[in-house]
Amino acid sequence: MWGVGTVFIVGVLGMVLAIPLMLIWQFKAPAFFRGQTLPKQRAHWITDEPTPQPEPAGHDES
């Protein structure tokens, strides 16, 4: 299309749609852009320790 790749067109159209939506949403929900979306009473849910992962199924230790 006009010598321009499809990936480029999709990327540009994505930005053309995303930028105005982000600007509109910044006025609708400014707390999100300030990083204040997590309620204070749930702040204790966040830890610096990694979440333990379960053992893979069918893995015998014997």
C-alpha positions in Angstrom: 0.0 0.0 0.0 1.8 3.2 -1.2 5.1 1.4 -0.9 4.7 1.1 2.9 4.6 -2.2 4.8 1.5 -3.4 6.5 3.3 -3.7 9.8 4.2 0.0 9.6 0.6 1.0 8.8 -0.8 -1.1 11.7 1.7 0.4 14.0 1.0 4.0 13.0 -2.8 3.4 13.2 -2.3 1.9 16.7 -0.5 5.0 17.8 -3.0 7.3 16.2 -5.7 5.6 18.2 -3.7 5.1 21.4 -2.3 8.6 22.0 -5.7 10.4 22.0 -7.2 7.6 24.2 -4.4 8.0 26.7 -4.9 11.7 26.8 -8.6 11.4 27.3 -8.1 8.7 30.0 -5.5 10.9 31.8 -8.3 13.4 32.4 -10.8 10.7 33.4 -8.5 8.7 35.7 -5.4 10.8 36.6 -4.6 8.6 39.6 -3.6 5.8 37.3 -0.9 7.9 35.6 0.4 9.0 39.1 0.6 5.4 40.2 -2.1 5.7 42.9 -4.5 3.0 41.8 -3.8 0.5 44.6 -5.9 1.2 47.6 -4.0 1.8 50.9 -5.7 -1.0 52.7 -4.3 -3.5 50.1 -0.8 -2.1 50.0 0.4 -4.9 52.3 -0.3 -7.4 49.5 2.8 -6.2 47.7 6.1 -7.8 48.9 9.6 -7.7 47.7 9.9 -11.4 47.9 9.2 -13.6 44.8 6.2 -15.8 44.8 7.1 -19.5 45.3 6.4 -21.5 42.2 4.8 -25.0 42.4 6.8 -28.1 41.5 6.2 -29.4 37.9 3.7 -32.2 37.7 5.2 -35.7 37.4 8.5 -34.8 38.9 9.6 -37.5 41.4 12.4 -36.9 43.9 13.1 -40.6 44.5 
